[in-house]
Amino acid sequence: MLTHKRALFVDEYLVDLNAAQAAIRAGYSAHTANRIGYELLHRPAVAEAIRKALEVRAERLQLSSEDVLRSIVDIRGKAVTGGKLTQALKANELLGRHLKLFTDRMEHAGPDGGAIDFSDIELSNRLLTLIATLEKRSKADES
């Protein structure tokens, strides 16, 4: 069971998948929003609420991982045909990552200098955001 403020955080997080901004909009202090957002994402009840909400969203949109991959392939084809090599390269990069053709190693520090752990929810949220951005750019380039 989530507190009212944590439930607000979940709702706000779903807007833009930005934990710090969601924390601020949910009523947490702007000075501690980064830390609070990070901590909330790692609370099991909050993470579960976000996961469930994303599942509901995906069901409502009738969106599956196959749909996402098909969309990337479609964008890649249109980009290649249209001579938009930057978009084609990005689509190839996403597909290559999905197929685990290459790996990126990045060092970042979380709270107190520790490692940052990304949950499956965060990673899938970031992928959905990236795909939506690519689709918007593709539509803008077509017009």
N, C-alpha and C positions, 0 to 999 in steps of 0.2 A: 504494500500500500504506500503510495507516494503522498508526501505533504502537498498542500496546495501550491506552494512555491516551486517544488520540484516538478509537479505536473505542468505548471506554466513553462518551466524550463524545457521540458520535453516538447511541448507544443511550439515554442519559439525556436528550438533547435531544428525542427522539421522545416522551418521557413527557409533557411539558408545554409544549414549544416555548419554553422559557426558557433562553437560553444561559448566563446567569450561574449559575443553579441547577444546570444540567447540568454545568457546569465544576466546581462544588463537589462534586457527587455523584460525578463521575469522578475526584476526587482532587486537583484543583487548589486552590490557596490561595483561601480566602474573601476575602482582602484584594485579590486581583487578579482575581477571578472575572469581573467585568464586562468588563475589558479582554481577558482570555484568551478568554472566550466570544465576544466580538466578533471577535477575531482568528481564532479557529478557524472561525467561520462563513464567513470570507472566504478560507480556504485552499481551493484548488481540490479537493483530494482529499477533504476533509471535506465540502464543499458537495455534491460528487458522490455521496458515500456517503449523505448525508441525502436527496438527490433520489431516489436509487434506492430507499432504504428507504420513502420516501413513496409512490413508485409501487407498490411491493409491497403496502403497506398499502391503497392505493386499489384495487388489483386484488383483494386479499383481501376487501375490503368491497364490491367491485363498485361502486365510487363513481366517477362521472365528473363533469365540470363541469356537464353537463346535470342530473344528479341533484341537485347542490347548488342549482342555480337552481330546479328543480322544488320542492325542499324549502322554499326561501325563499318561493316563490309560495304553497305550501300553508300555511305558517305565517302569511303575510300574510292569506290568506282566512279562516283560523280566528280570527285576531286581530280582523279587522274584524267577523266574525259574532259573536264573543264580546264585542265592545265594548272590547277591549283596545287602545286607540289608540296607546299607547307602543310596543307590539310591532309593530303595523301600520306605524307610522311608521318604525321601524328596518328592517323588511323592505323598505319602499319605498326607504329610503335605500340599502340594499345593492343593490337592483335598479337604482336610478338610477345608482349608481357603476358597476355593470357596463355599463350602457348609455352611460356617459360623459356623463351629462346635466349633471353639475357636477363641479368639481374642488376639492380642498382644498389649500391651500398652508400648510405648517407648517414653521417653521424650528426645527431642532434641531442640537445640536452633538455630534459624535462625539468619539473620542479626540483629544486635543490641539486641541480646538476646531474640528476639520474637520467636513465634512458627513458625514452618515450615509447610506451606500448600503444599500438593502435589495435583497437578491437575490430572484429570482422564487420561490425556495424559501421564504424568510422570509415573503413576502407571501401565498403560497398557504397556508402554515402558519397564519398569523394569520387568514385567512379561514375555514379549517377549524375553528379554535378558536372563532371567533365564531359560526359556524353551530351547532357543538355546544352552545355556551352558550345560544343562542337556543332550540334544540330542548329542552334541559333545562328552561329557564324555561317554555316552552310546555307541556311535560308536567306541570310542577309546577302551573301555573295551571289546567290541565284537571282536576286531581284535587282 
